[in-house]
Amino acid sequence: MGLVSVGMGQLKAKVICPDFYVDVLDGTVNGVKPSNTQNEIKEKFPCFTSAVEESAEAKCGGGIFFKTKDLFFYTKRKYVEVGPKFIGKTSIPVLGTKRGSHFSRLGNPKIKDDLWEAYDMQYGTLVLHFDVAGPNGKVKYFQFSTLGTDGLNLCE
């Protein structure tokens, strides 16, 4: 009996996060901005799958990652990436939408490339990445930052 009680003491409840809600027009995830600190993000979302402390040696400068939800906070670079398999909701449809279908909500892109478009937003920048070049591309993933296009440094 003594061994059973010791074994039971090592059980830990799974940490559960709230459902993720990305407000594309406000640049937040459940009210958390890309400029929040690592500790603030960890406190709000304790279910992160990994964390890399910010440093010059860290890949992409460090961040808080939710791989099972396909959501990544790059805290040193102050942006969030929402991947193609994102589990959660967005304020407006973005993933899988056709290139050119965003004018009514986002206006014209500030910068365009074959595979991405960057939009000036009230909070900073929104970057849509497309699966193929040209007018038939659909949004594969997107990133948003509190920085403007001049200060934005995305991880490759």
Stockholm file with secondary structure:
# STOCKHOLM 1.0

chainA/1-156         MGLVSVGMGQLKAKVICPDFYVDVLDGTVNGVKPSNTQNEIKEKFPCFTSAVEESAEAKCGGGIFFKTKDLFFYTKRKYVEVGPKFIGKTSIPVLGTKRGSHFSRLGNPKIKDDLWEAYDMQYGTLVLHFDVAGPNGKVKYFQFSTLGTDGLNLCE
#=GR chainA/1-156 SS CHHHHHHHTTCCCCCCCCCCEEETTTTEETTBCTTSCHHHHHHHCTTCSEEECCCSSSGGGCEEEEGGGTEEEETTTTEEEECTTCCSEESSCCTTCBTTTTHHHHCSCSEECSSEEEEEETTEEEEEEESSSSTTCBEEEEEEESSCTTTCCCCC
#=GC SS_cons         CHHHHHHHTTCCCCCCCCCCEEETTTTEETTBCTTSCHHHHHHHCTTCSEEECCCSSSGGGCEEEEGGGTEEEETTTTEEEECTTCCSEESSCCTTCBTTTTHHHHCSCSEECSSEEEEEETTEEEEEEESSSSTTCBEEEEEEESSCTTTCCCCC
//
